[in-house]
Amino acid sequence: MSRPKILVTSRSYGRYYPDQLERLKSIGEVVFSESAPLKEEDLLRVIGEYDAVVAGVDEYTARVLDAAKNLKILARYGVGIDNVDLEAATRNGIIVTYTPGANTNAVAEHTFALIMALVRDIPKLNEAGKQGLWGKGRGLGRELRGKILGIIGLGRIGRTVAEIAKGFGMTVIAYSPRVPREEAERLGIRLVSLEELLSTADIVSIHTSMSPEKYHMIGERELKMMKKTAYLVNTARGELIDEAALVKALKEGWIAGAALDVLEKEPPPPDSELLKLENVIITPHAGAHTWEAVKNMGDMVTEDIIAVFRGEKPKNIANPEVLEKENLRAKIKL
């Protein structure tokens, strides 16, 4: 087999740990995308050339994967695979891998950093301190002990956030339909309906995956259920929240504030209403950006790609049924 051609669309792969990139270069020709994330039309123009992809949050639709005639492995540099049509990948004999657990701690800690910043109004206090307002500019924050944290989505990250919250003396409730009640109770978490969570929690933190049925799962109706003193935190996917409804809620005082690491459109347009509001904190999709998480993700992606081109089974397959496909076996011997 000739040396594989590998497309890298992730913006951070190889930047902080060059050894990962050098390992990929040792087995193939590596090409970095000039812009990212790539839309469907962008990928359609180039995907047919490549044998492997280190994928960011680009649009790997059925059309793209049907056109990826040479693609053996799509290695998602991250834990979410909602931007990849797994059924189409499997149909076309394309192995999809991802990095489960690699950034769990990083995102959970970032979530709690946002919670602390919200309840103690850290951004405003920072400005007050720099302006010498030692008294007038301080305002009053809130304490976490005794408060209720409502977690939407009790996967790895949600559970780690719950563990941190309990260390602060918080009560944790969760909405996570696929988690058995007995399992949640062992973790010291009470499962509730989404309606009860929204109306009860002092802080609502979103950690569920994205799917078509979850699009705008938090809209005007849901925001109106929340306490006026409550805060909303999202470090999962921007599309889970109806941003127009959130702007209205923040302006009209339906909730006290919000902290967002993810938005519907990234980066947001300069005229975005969210950027103008004082009771919202926005970080640039940085939840997984720690030295430790980036190393974990990069190592997992690199090892899985190398394994495929050595004829070995990669460790972190999102669509294991693909291994039975004859069209995969025709591409590469596993």
TABELMO-V114073 format. One record per backbone hydrogen bond with DSSP energy under -1.0 kcal/mol. NH is the residue of the N-H (numbers start at 1). CO is the residue of the C=O. Records with the same first field share a line. If there is no record, write none. Layout:
NH: CO + CO
//
This chain:
6: 29
7: 52
8: 31
9: 54
10: 54
15: 12
20: 17
22: 18
23: 19
24: 20
25: 21
26: 22
27: 24
28: 24
29: 4
31: 6
33: 8
43: 39
44: 40
45: 41
46: 43
47: 43
49: 46
50: 47
51: 5
52: 5
53: 73
54: 7
55: 75
59: 38
60: 58 + 83
61: 59
65: 61
66: 62
67: 63
69: 67
72: 51
73: 51
74: 95
75: 53
76: 97
77: 55
78: 76
84: 81
85: 60
86: 84
89: 85
90: 86
91: 87
92: 88
93: 90
94: 89
95: 72
97: 74
98: 316
99: 78
102: 99
107: 103
108: 104
109: 105
110: 106
111: 107
112: 108
113: 109
114: 110
115: 111
116: 112
117: 113
118: 114
119: 115
120: 116
122: 117
125: 121
126: 122
127: 123
128: 124
129: 125
130: 126
131: 127
132: 129
133: 128
134: 132
135: 133
138: 135
142: 119
146: 169
147: 144
149: 171
150: 203
151: 173
152: 205
153: 175
159: 155
160: 156
161: 157
162: 158
163: 159
164: 160
165: 161
166: 162
167: 163
168: 165
169: 166
170: 165
171: 147
173: 149
174: 190
175: 151
179: 176
184: 180
185: 181
186: 182
188: 185
189: 184
190: 172
192: 174
197: 193
198: 194
199: 195
200: 196
201: 197
202: 148
203: 148
204: 231
205: 150
206: 233
207: 152
214: 211
215: 212
216: 239
217: 214
218: 240
223: 219
224: 220
230: 227
231: 202
232: 257
233: 204
234: 259
235: 206
240: 237
241: 238
242: 218
243: 241
246: 242
247: 243
248: 244
249: 245
250: 246
251: 247
252: 248
254: 249
256: 230
257: 230
258: 279
259: 232
260: 281
261: 234
272: 269
276: 273
281: 258
283: 260
285: 261 + 283
289: 286
290: 288
294: 290
295: 291
296: 292
297: 293
298: 294
299: 295
300: 296
301: 297
302: 298
303: 299
304: 300
305: 301
306: 302
307: 303
308: 304
309: 305
311: 308
312: 307
318: 96
322: 319
323: 320
324: 321
325: 322
329: 325
330: 326
332: 328
//
